[in-house]
Amino acid sequence: VQNQVDEVIDVMQENITKVIERGERLDDLQDKSESLSDNATAFSNRAKQLRRQMWWRGCKMKAIIALVVVIILLVII
């Protein structure tokens, strides 16, 4: 009976060790997923900002071209 108790104790200690290791891995995984989420949010914000900048740049170019066309028309007329 004592041998069986010792075996059960050994098995339970192994199980507890495995559970602790699994908990540590889960904590690492959670930290990595939070970091990835933060990086994704930052990337999204930078992409929106860049999109706005490019839109304004396009508008400025169209305005400059329109102004040049108007000036050329005024010179011709």
C-alpha positions as CSV (number, residue, x, y, z in Angstrom):
1,V,0.0,0.0,0.0
2,Q,2.8,2.4,0.8
3,N,4.4,1.8,-2.6
4,Q,1.1,2.6,-4.3
5,V,0.8,5.8,-2.2
6,D,4.4,6.8,-3.2
7,E,3.6,6.2,-6.8
8,V,0.4,8.2,-6.6
9,I,2.4,11.0,-4.9
10,D,5.0,10.9,-7.7
11,V,2.3,11.0,-10.4
12,M,0.5,13.9,-8.7
13,Q,3.8,15.9,-8.3
14,E,4.4,15.4,-12.0
15,N,0.9,16.5,-12.8
16,I,1.3,19.6,-10.7
17,T,4.6,20.4,-12.4
18,K,3.0,20.0,-15.8
19,V,0.1,22.3,-14.8
20,I,2.5,25.0,-13.6
21,E,4.5,24.8,-16.8
22,R,1.3,25.0,-18.9
23,G,0.2,28.0,-16.9
24,E,3.5,29.7,-17.6
25,R,3.1,29.0,-21.3
26,L,-0.4,30.3,-21.3
27,D,0.8,33.5,-19.6
28,D,3.5,33.9,-22.3
29,L,1.0,33.3,-25.0
30,Q,-1.4,35.9,-23.5
31,D,1.4,38.5,-23.3
32,K,2.4,37.8,-26.9
33,S,-1.2,38.1,-28.1
34,E,-1.6,41.4,-26.2
35,S,1.6,42.7,-27.8
36,L,0.4,41.6,-31.2
37,S,-2.9,43.4,-30.7
38,D,-1.2,46.6,-29.7
39,N,1.0,46.4,-32.7
40,A,-1.9,45.8,-35.0
41,T,-3.7,48.9,-33.5
42,A,-0.7,51.0,-34.0
43,F,-0.3,49.8,-37.6
44,S,-3.9,50.6,-38.3
45,N,-3.6,54.1,-36.9
46,R,-0.4,54.8,-38.9
47,A,-2.1,53.4,-42.1
48,K,-5.1,55.8,-41.6
49,Q,-2.7,58.7,-41.1
50,L,-0.8,57.9,-44.2
51,R,-4.0,57.5,-46.2
52,R,-5.1,61.0,-45.1
53,Q,-1.6,62.5,-46.0
54,M,-1.7,60.9,-49.5
55,W,-5.3,62.2,-50.1
56,W,-4.2,65.7,-49.2
57,R,-1.2,65.4,-51.4
58,G,-3.4,64.4,-54.3
59,C,-5.8,67.3,-53.7
60,K,-2.8,69.7,-53.6
61,M,-1.5,68.3,-56.9
62,K,-5.0,68.7,-58.5
63,A,-5.3,72.2,-57.3
64,I,-1.8,73.1,-58.6
65,I,-2.6,71.6,-62.0
66,A,-6.0,73.4,-62.1
67,L,-4.2,76.7,-61.3
68,V,-1.6,76.2,-64.0
69,V,-4.4,75.4,-66.5
70,V,-6.3,78.6,-65.5
71,I,-3.1,80.7,-65.8
72,I,-2.3,79.2,-69.3
73,L,-5.9,79.9,-70.4
74,L,-5.6,83.5,-69.1
75,V,-2.3,84.0,-71.0
76,I,-3.8,82.6,-74.2
77,I,-7.0,84.7,-73.9
